[in-house]
Amino acid sequence: MTAPPHGTRQGASGAQLPDTQQGMRRRNLSRVLHAVAAHGPLSRAAVASRIGLTRAAVSTLVDELIRSGLLDELGPERPGRVGRPGSALAISGRGPAGIGAEVGVDHLAVCAVDLRGEVRARAVRQGSNRGRSPEPVLKELLALVRQVNTEAGREGLRPAGLAVAVPGLVARDTGKVVHAPNLDWHDVDLAALLPGKLPLTVDNEANFGALAELWLGDEVPQDFLHVSAEIGIGAALVVDGRLLRGTRGFAGELGHVPVRPDGPACPCGGHGCLEQYAGEEAVLRRAGLAPGADRVGLLTERAAQGDRDVRSALREAGTALGIALTGAVNLLDPRSVVLGGALSRLAPWLLPPLEAELERRTAGTACGVAVSRLGSEGPLLGAAHSVVRAVLDDPAGVS
């Protein structure tokens, strides 16, 4: 992990703030807000104890956060105890909200998450986006964003930023989708096609899924490989609590790792890629089933009923996943592998062959495999929470 540039310090979640008196104030505002978000409700004295500042300094910071509408005072903390109780502080349920959006192959989704991490508004449009030009798809997405903003506004929330998850390669620190094979999009500048005043972030859906797992998952370590799948298969590596993005931002394209180089052609231009064996449509083909509105639900239902063709297709998918993951595990040595997206619902049938391949092929001791409780919600929640985390990291920057 690289150190921040000289003359800066990192905020509570890694944001870089200037090493000046003003920068120190902004960092301390962030520390107070993060403490209450993680452990609240808390009194001023409890916050001061947690972050190592004087109560007087914390009171000044708290007053500023209350004036900004980011903290609420709930009244006396733990009434009835000996001594004068402090006033309990909590994250406000009004004010800034993170707007997350997802462009899926067969759906669009948008949600608003408040600073407490609660989803306050949601809109979904089902329907295939494969082969459609970006302009009408993004026009529909903007309509959903406006719908969610309106609904959230009725509850006293205002959007602090928009983060969009897409199933493809996104150039680092830009809004450009370089290639999304399952959408057939090439060099699409979402920043230009999603006009507005909100700060915009665009990232790969697997990256947002991994961040959601890191922030919202159950006892997830700071080092793990997150794998998610629907039509395609993506992965993201978290090291020391941060995404490993790669030089261009393209790290994690597990779905296009060849598991059988002489296998079928893939939309990416290669042959025998993992997606051709473990993607939803590939499993349906091998099971002799036609794609429907709920592909994973169909596979889960048939597998639970003992359908031999479905179970055989899932065993083959699990084996292919194990082969691809073995290379990643041997190269990267993560503490664990987390299965998210559609894979989480199919885990009972995918895990045995997957774990068998890891055990057989891993150079050292095979790492553990966990199943995400977030499932297919991960990318959308990760996108919205990335905006929330930006507010918590720099509350002074919220207008």
N, C-alpha and C positions, 0 to 999 in steps of 0.2 A: 504494500500500500504506500502510495506516495505521500509525503508530508505537504501541508498547505504552503503556499508561497510565503516568502519572508514578508513580515509586516501584517500577517493575518492570523486569526484564530478560528477554530471550528466551533459552530453552534452546537446545540445539544444533539442534533441528528446529523451533523457533518457539514452544515452550511458554513461557508467561509465568510467571516465578518471582519472588517478592518480592525487592526490593533491600535485603536485610538480610544479616547474617553467616550466618544459617542458609540464606537463599536463595542466597548465594554458594557455600556448601558443596554445596548440591543442584545448582547449575549446574555446578560443577566435577566432581562425580560423573558427571553426564551427559556432560560433555566427555571424560572418561576412557573411559567406556563406549562412546561413539560412535567414538572413535579406534580402540579395539580392534576394534569391530564392523566398521569400514570398512577397516582396514589390518592387523589382527592376523594371526597372533600377533606381539606386540610385547613388548619388555622395558620395565621401568619407565622406564629412561633414554630409550628411543625415544618412549614416550608423553609424557614431560616435554618432549622436544624438539618434538614435534608440537603440543602445546597451550600451550606457553610458561609452564609452571609449574616450580618447582624439583623435583628428584628426591625430596627429602624430603617435599614436599607431596603429590606423586603417590603415593609409597609409602603414606602414610596413607590416601589415598582408595582405593587398590587394596586395601589390607587390609580396608577396610570392604566393598568390593564382593565380595571373596572370602568374607567372613563371611556376606554376604547370599545367597551361592550364585549370583551373577551372573557372576563371573569364575572361571576355573580357571588354576592354574599348571601348565605342561606340562613344566618342567624347563629346563635350560640352553639359552639361545638361541645358535644357530650354534656348536656345539662345535668346538674346534680353532682358533678365531681367537686372535690375540694378546691377552693380557689376560684378566681374569676375565669370563666370559660372564654376562650377566644372565639371570634366569629369565623364560622366555617366557610371556606372558599370552594367554588366549583366552576368548572368550565361552563360557559354560557351556552344555552341551547338556541340562541339567536345570534345574528351577526354573520361572519364569514362562513362559507360552505365550500367544500371541494366538489367540483362537477367532474365526474368520470364518464367517459364514453367508450364504447367498444364497437368496432367495425368487424363483424364476423362474416364468415362465408355465407351463412344462411340467416343472419339476424343483425339488427342494430339495437343497441341498448345504451341508456343514459341513466345516471343516478346522481343524487345530491347527498353528500355526507356532511353532517355538522362537525364542529370541533370536538365533540364528545365521541365521535366515531359512529354515530347512529345514521342509518339511511333514512332520509326524510322525504324523498320523492324518487320516483322511478318511472321510466317509460321504455317500452320494448316494441320493436317492429319485426315480426317474423317474415321471412322471405329471402330467396336466394339473391346474393350479390355477385355471384360468380359470373365473370365475363361482362358485367355492366361497367360502363365508363364511370370514372370517379365522380364527376360533377353531379349527376342526379343522386348518387348514393349519399354524398356529403350534404346535398341540399336536404335530403330526408333526415340525415343525422342532425343538422342544424334545427330543423323543425322540432325534433325530440328534445334538443337542448333547451330551446325556448319554452317548450311545454314544462319541462322539469324546473327551469328557472322561475316560471310563473307560479307553479305549485309550491316551490320552496319559499318564494317571496311572501306567500300568504301566511307562512309561519315565522316571518321575521328574519329570514335568511337572505343573504346576498352572495352571489358567486365570487369567489376569490381567484378562480383560475379554472381552466379546462384542460384535462389530460385525456388523450385519445389512445386507446390500445388497438393495434392493427396486427393481422397475421402475416407479417413479412419483415424484410430487412429495412431498418430505419437508420439512416446515416446519423452518426453520433452528433448531438447538440444541434440538430436541425429538425425541421418538420417534414423532411423529404422521405417518402417511402421509395426506396431504391428498387425493390422487387418484392411483390407479394404473389407468388406463383398460383395460389388457389383462388385469387381474385383476378389474376391476369393483369395486374397493375405494374407499371414500370415508371420510375422517375416521376412520382406524383408528389407535388409540393402541397401538403395539407395546410401549411401556414398560409399559402396564397388562396386556397379554396375554402378556408374556414375563417372568413373575415370577422373581426370583432375587437372589442377593447380588452377582453380578458387575456391574461398571460396564457399561452398555449404550450403544452408539452405533448409530443408524439413519441410513442415507444412501442416496441414489440410486445405482443400480448403475453408471451412467456415471462418477460422481464417484470411486467406489472403483476403477473400471477405469483412470481417469486417474492416480490416485495410484500404483497398481501400476506403470503405465508409467514414471512419474517415478522411482520407487524401484528398480525391477527391470529396466527396459528397457535396450536397448543404445544408449548414447551419445545419449540423448534430451535435447534442449535444455530449458532452464528455462521456456521460453515455447512452448506448443503447444496445439492444439485436438484433443482426443481424441474420436473418433466410434466408437460401438459399436452393434451391431445383433443382434437375434434376431427375436422377434415384433415388437418395437418398435425404435425408433432413438433413442439418447440421445447427448448430447455433453457434454463438460466442458472448460472453458478453464483452463489453468494459466498463471499470470503470475508471473514471478520465483520460480518454484518453489512457488507456492501456488495453491490452487483459488480461482477467482473464483465465489463462490456466489450473488451477488445479494442484495438486501435481505431477501427472504423465504426464500432458499435454493433458488429455483426456476430458477436460470440453467441453460442448456444443453438446453432442450427442443427440440432440432433436429428431432426426428421429427414435431413438430406445426407446423412452419413450412410454410405452403402453397406448393407449387410450381406448382399449377394450381388457382386458386381455384374454378373451376367443376367440379372433379373429384369423385370419389366421397366419400360421407360417411365420417367417421372416428369411432371411439369417443370421441374427446375432445370431439365436438360440432361440429367444423369440417368443411371440405370440401377435398379435394385436398391433404391433408397429405403430407409426404414419406413417412411410413410406408405410405401407400396405393400407393406406387410402388417403394419400396426395402426394405420389411420382408420377412422370409422368406415369409410367407404370400402377400403380394402378388406376389412373384416366382414362386412356385409356381403361382398362379392364371393368371398370364400365360403361363406355360410349359405349361399344361395338365396339371399334375401334382398328385396328391393328397398332402396332408400326411402324413408318416410319422414314425417315431421319430427318424430322423436326416435332417432336411430339408436341412441344408446339405451333408451328405455326398451326398445324392441329386443336388442341383444341381451339386455339384462333379464328380461322376462323369459325369453327362450332358453337362455342358459340355466336359469333357476328351475325351469321345467324339465331340464335334462336333455335338451335338443343336442344330439350328437354332432351334427354339422356345425352348430354354433360353438359348442365347446371345443371342437377341433380347431376351428378358425381362431378362437381366443388363445388356445395353446400355442398355435403357430405365431400369433401376434406377441405373446409373452416371451417366446423364445427369441424372436427378432429383437424385441426391446432389450432382453438380457444381453444379447450379443453387442448391440450398439452401446449400451450402458457400461459394459465391461471395458470397452476402450476408453470411455470418459472417466470411469473410476480409476483405472490403472494410470491414466495420465494426470488426473487432477487430485486424487485422494481426498474426496469430500468426506465429512463425518457421516452423512446420511444422504439417501436419495428419497425425495418426496414426490409421490405420484399425485398429480392434480388434474383438473379438467375432467374429461370423460373417463380417463383412466381410473379415477377414484371410484366410480360406480361399478367398474368392471374388475376391480382389484381381486375379488375372490377367485376368479378364473385366470387372471393374468399373473398374479404373484407367484404361484408355484413354479411354472416354467422359467419365469424371469429370475427368481432367486436361485434356481438350480444353475442357470447359466452363469450368474455372478459368482456363485460358489465354485463352479468348475473352472472358470477362466480368470478370475482375479488373481493377480500375482501375490498379494498379501492376504490378510484377512478381509473377507467381503464385508462391505459396510452395510448397515441396516437399511431397510426400505420401509418408509412410513407412508400412510395414505392421508391426503389432505382432507380436512372436514369442509373446506371452502368449495371444493369441486370446481364446476364451471363458472362460479361467481368470482373466482380469484382475479382475473384480469380487470374486470369492471371495478371491483372494490379496490384493487391496488392502484388503479388510475385515480379514483376519487381521493383515496387516502394520501396519495403523493402530493396533492394540492393541500390537504389538511396539514401534512407534515411540514410543508413549506411555510405555512402560517405559523405553526408552533415554533419553527426554527427562527423566524424573524418577524415576530408580531408587530414590531415598529414599522415594518414595511407595508402593513395592511392599510389600505386607504379606507 
